[in-house]
Amino acid sequence: MEKTSLTFKKISTNDFHFLKSILQSEELMLLGWGKIYTDEEVEGWINKITQQYQEYGYSYFIVADTRTQQSIGIAGIIKTTINFTTLDEIAYIVKKEYQGLGYGTKIVQELVKLAFNRYHLPQIFAQFAIENRASQRILEKNGLTYEFSYQRKQNGMLKEHLVYQLKN
């Protein structure tokens, strides 16, 4: 994994089938996002992402391994609101078959570089469900530290999430 480099490609409507494979995966979506997307919601999500590119210059991207040319997941920097405060959040989902291979750590490393070097953000945040210990380890490896926890509404239920931060 050391020599692997990643590419981040802007999402377009041509990516519908790949995004559907992620956004409709129970295993990937229920832990982090708490919901499975319908086909119409996948289309709406793509439209929202392309609007965010125009508004902020960034959002989610499709992540591919340059060595294999395989798309391994999605990742990006997004505007999010936590406890009535708008924050720049890094977020990622690695497809199941690529988990545990070091991709998550490398993706977060690249997102940190993008946030600070390209978009000149003063700080970034990341959030995850408290039981998602893999994400916690990945964030800590990349220098993010615990800030606070809060109850996030997912599918009408409250679920505890941890919020981590890194300052530029």
Secondary structure, DSSP 8 states (H G I E B T S, - for coil): -TT--EEEEE--GGGHHHHHHHHT-HHHHHHHTS----HHHHHHHHHHHHHHHHHHS--EEEEEETTTTEEEEEEEEEEEEETTEEEEEEEEEE-GGGTTTTHHHHHHHHHHHIIIIIS--SEEEEEEETT-HHHHHHHHHTT-EEEEEEEEEETTEEEEEEEEEEE-
